[in-house]
Structure formats: structure tokens, C-alpha cells
């Protein structure tokens, strides 16, 4: 993965923080479903659960910023 410029990284963090509605530094499956609705209005809960499971690489039930960043840089447009 190519490193992001500081301003690009700040923009990704801003997006992450926007969808981290409870401000705990992680995106849960419900927050991810809302994110997915913005990116793909025709998405459904099942797609959100499947996508979440792919992004949550360590299977801890949350997407942290590093997982989000990797997803954002590599394949968010596929969702």
C-alpha cells in the first residue's frame, strides 16, 4: 500500500470519525451498515454483515482505524 500524504490521511480519519458515531475509536457493525448505506444506498443488512466480517481482520467485532484505512485504500468502491 502506498503511504498517504498527511492531508489524505487526515481526510480518511475524518471519514472514519464521522461514522464512528459513539466516538469510541471503532466502527461496529451497525455503524458500518450506515456507512455502507451512504456508499451504496441499495445495500442491505446482510451485505453490511458480510462486508464488516471481511474488513474486521482480527475478528474482534469492531473495525479499528488501521482496518478501515486498509479497506479505504484498497477496495471500498467494491462495496
N, C-alpha and C positions, 0 to 999 in steps of 0.2 A: 504494500500500500504506500502510495506517495504521501509524504508528510504534508499537512495543510499549512497554509500561511496563517499567521496569528489571527487575522481578521476572518478567515474562513472557519477556523476552529471556533472562534467566538460566535459566529453565526450558527454553527451546528449546536453549540452549547445553549444558545438562546432557544433554538427549536426544542431541544431536549427539555429544558426548564419549562417551556410553555406546556408541554404535555405531561410533565411531572406535576400534576395538579395539587398533590398534597405536599410537595416540596421536600420529600424525604430523600432525594438523590437517586431515586429508582423509578422506573416505569413498570407498573403492574399490568396485568392482562386487561383490566377494564380501561386503564389509561391508554394502553396500546390500541384497543378497539376504537377509541375516539380518534386517535392519531390516524389509524387506517381509514376511518370514515372521511377524514379530510383529504387524504391522498387518493382514495378510491371510494367515492360515495356509494357505489354499488356493493361494497364489501359487506360480509355478514359476520356473525359471531364465530362461526366455525372457521372461517378464513383467518380471523383475528387470532384464534387459539392456535391454529397451525403455524401461522407466521411468528407468533410470540415464541412458540416452542423452538423454532429454528434460530431465532435471534438470542434467546436465553441459553447461551452455550454451556454455562455451568449448571444449568437446571436448578437454580435456586429460587425460581418463582418470580424473579424480577429482572428487568433489563437495566443494567448499570450504564454509566456514560460510555465506558470503553466498548461494551457490546453494541450500544446504539451507534457510536462513531463508526465502528467497522461496518455495520449494516448500512449506514447512511453513505459511506464511501463506496460500497461495493454493489448494493443491489436494491435499495429502497424502491426504485422505479419498477421493479418486478412485482410489487405487491398490488 
